[in-house]
């Protein structure tokens, strides 16, 4: 496995960001991965629960040299109501395309197995599928992706990003340090519901009893902008990473006089960290 590909695999802070920034390059041999990750503020495109939760995620995965892979993340959430309580498991399988000089990519399917009454914002999502494509060049690597998220309704999303990898190989060793400044814009559909009352029409006149009317609509909006700078240290089969990030949620859903139906979100700095091994 190239050091660069190890770095790209470590850029992800588990799928809580809602964007599929996966390692998109197939390994040169079968690879087993295991690790543990921490995220200081859990969010979904900048949307948070009212408890401002953080999380710890043990993870295991296996990749075949042909490009097929499976990953499993176990979600433990910490907040003022729960001390590292188990909240569910995320299972992902997919195919990483053979890497060329400039292009790589993957397709994936993710199944979310959240615990009943989970307070995580994204816990209503049951599954997700999508594709990522990366164009690598000396100036800035370009990532684009699309996905479909399935719950009681289907939402579609798209992601675009730029990054530039600065890689330093430590002389006379198998160790390396890398920094990968990145910027992403995340878009997707949002479903809106509006309920109001109107009088029934009698002979074309608005008279008679009131009738409740519920209207639904769907819009495709920008959901967030995200800036991050993953810092990765690779020492042989072992690795460590820390990622400072800043997310700016956009187009938060607000329902007048209904905070229970409104989205919580704010511009937010958070940190992700991880330790792992690749065998």
HUDASUL-V16258 format. One record per pair of residues at least 24 apart in sequence whose C-alpha atoms are under 8 Angstrom apart, sorted by the first residue. I is the first residue (numbers start at 1). J is the second residue. D is the distance in Angstrom with one decimal. If there is no record, write none. Layout:
i=<I,I>
j=<J,J>
d=<D,D>
This chain:
i=<1,1,1,3,3,4,6,7,7,7,10,10,11,11,13,13,13,13,13,14,14,16,16,16,17,17,17,18,18,19,19,20,20,21,24,24,24,24,24,24,24,24,25,25,25,25,25,25,25,25,26,26,26,26,26,26,26,26,26,26,27,27,27,27,27,28,29,29,30,30,30,30,31,31,31,31,31,31,32,32,32,32,32,32,33,33,33,33,33,33,33,34,34,34,34,34,34,34,35,35,35,35,35,35,36,36,36,37,37,37,37,38,38,38,39,39,39,39,40,40,40,41,41,43,44,44,45,45,45,45,45,45,46,46,46,46,46,46,46,46,47,47,47,47,47,47,47,48,48,48,48,48,49,49,49,49,50,51,51,51,52,53,53,53,54,54,55,56,67,67,67,67,68,68,68,68,69,69,69,69,70,86,87,87,87,88,88,88,88,89,89,90,101,102,102,102,102,103,103,103,103,104,104,104,105,105,105,105,106,106,106,107,107,124,125,125,125,126,126,127,138,139,140,155,155,155,156,156,157,157,157,157,158,158,158,159,159,159,159,160,160,160,161,174,174,174,175,175,175,175,176,176,176,177,177,177,177,178,178,178,178,179,179,179,179,180,180,180,181,181,181,181,182,182,182,183,183,183,183,184,184,184,185,185,185,185,185,186,186,186,186,187,187,187,187,187,188,188,188,188,189,189,189,189,190,190,190,190,191,191,191,191,192,192,192,192,193,221,222,222,223,223,223,223,224,224,224,225,225,237,237,237,238,238,238,238,239,239,239,240,240,240,240,241,241,241,242,242,242,242,243,243,243,244,244,244,244,245,245,245,245,246>
j=<27,28,29,176,234,167,234,178,232,234,232,241,230,243,37,38,39,272,273,57,73,42,43,44,43,44,45,44,45,159,186,132,145,132,96,97,104,105,106,132,133,134,67,96,97,98,99,104,105,106,63,64,65,66,67,68,96,97,98,99,63,64,65,66,67,65,64,65,62,63,64,65,62,63,64,65,278,279,60,61,62,63,278,279,60,61,62,276,277,278,279,58,59,60,61,276,277,278,59,60,274,275,276,277,274,275,276,272,273,274,275,272,273,274,270,271,272,273,270,271,272,270,271,121,121,122,186,223,224,247,248,249,224,247,248,249,265,266,267,268,121,249,252,263,264,265,266,120,121,263,264,265,119,120,121,264,264,79,80,81,79,77,78,79,78,79,84,84,95,96,97,98,93,94,95,96,93,94,95,96,94,115,114,115,118,112,113,114,115,113,114,114,136,134,135,136,137,133,134,135,136,133,134,135,131,132,133,134,131,132,133,131,132,151,149,150,151,150,151,151,164,164,164,188,189,190,188,189,186,187,188,189,186,187,188,184,185,186,187,184,185,186,185,234,235,236,233,234,235,236,233,234,235,231,232,233,234,230,231,232,233,229,230,231,232,229,230,231,227,228,229,230,227,228,229,225,226,227,228,225,226,227,222,223,224,225,226,222,223,224,225,220,221,222,223,224,220,221,222,223,218,219,220,221,218,219,220,221,216,217,218,219,216,217,218,253,217,251,250,251,249,250,251,252,248,249,250,249,250,277,278,279,275,276,277,278,275,276,277,273,274,275,276,273,274,275,271,272,273,274,271,272,273,269,270,271,272,269,270,271,272,270>
d=<5.7,6.0,7.5,7.4,7.5,7.6,7.9,7.1,6.3,7.9,7.3,6.9,6.0,7.7,6.9,7.7,7.1,6.1,7.6,7.6,7.4,6.7,6.3,6.0,6.4,5.3,5.9,5.8,6.3,6.9,7.3,7.3,7.5,8.0,5.5,7.0,5.7,4.6,5.3,7.4,7.7,7.6,7.8,5.6,6.4,6.6,5.6,5.7,6.5,7.6,8.0,8.0,6.4,6.9,4.6,7.9,5.0,6.1,5.7,6.7,7.2,7.2,5.2,7.7,6.7,5.3,6.6,4.4,7.5,5.6,4.4,4.9,5.8,5.1,6.5,7.6,6.5,5.6,7.7,5.9,4.6,6.4,5.7,5.1,5.6,5.0,6.2,7.2,5.7,4.5,6.4,7.7,5.6,4.3,6.4,5.6,5.5,6.8,5.3,6.6,7.1,5.5,3.9,6.3,5.6,5.6,6.5,7.2,5.7,4.2,6.6,5.5,5.2,6.2,7.4,5.9,4.4,6.6,5.7,5.5,6.4,5.8,7.5,7.2,6.6,6.4,7.5,6.2,5.5,7.3,7.9,5.9,6.7,5.9,6.3,4.7,5.5,6.4,7.1,7.2,7.0,6.9,8.0,6.5,5.5,4.4,7.3,7.6,6.1,7.8,5.6,5.7,6.6,6.2,5.9,6.7,7.1,6.1,6.7,7.6,6.7,6.5,5.7,4.8,5.3,6.6,7.4,7.6,5.2,4.7,6.3,7.1,7.5,5.8,4.4,6.3,5.6,5.5,6.2,7.6,6.7,7.7,5.8,5.1,6.3,7.6,5.4,4.1,5.1,5.1,6.3,8.0,7.7,7.9,5.5,4.7,6.4,7.3,5.6,4.8,6.1,6.0,5.3,6.9,7.4,5.2,4.3,5.8,5.8,5.4,6.8,4.3,6.5,6.1,6.6,5.9,4.8,5.7,5.3,7.2,8.0,7.0,5.0,7.0,5.5,7.2,5.5,5.6,7.4,5.5,3.9,6.5,6.1,5.2,6.1,7.0,5.9,4.7,6.2,5.7,5.6,6.8,6.3,8.0,6.2,5.4,7.4,5.3,4.4,6.1,5.8,5.2,6.7,7.4,5.7,4.6,6.4,8.0,5.7,5.2,6.6,6.4,5.7,4.6,6.5,5.4,5.3,6.7,7.7,5.9,4.2,6.7,5.8,5.3,6.1,7.5,5.7,4.6,6.5,5.8,5.1,6.6,7.4,7.8,6.0,4.6,6.4,6.0,5.5,5.3,6.4,7.1,5.6,4.2,5.0,7.1,5.3,5.7,6.5,6.5,6.4,5.4,4.2,6.2,5.5,5.3,6.2,7.1,7.1,5.8,4.5,6.7,5.5,5.2,6.1,7.9,6.6,7.0,6.1,6.8,5.9,4.9,6.2,7.8,5.4,4.2,5.0,6.6,7.6,5.5,5.2,6.4,7.7,5.8,4.5,6.5,5.9,5.3,6.2,7.6,5.6,4.6,6.4,5.4,5.2,6.7,7.1,5.7,4.2,6.6,5.6,5.0,6.2,7.4,6.1,4.6,6.5,5.7,5.5,6.1,7.9,6.4>
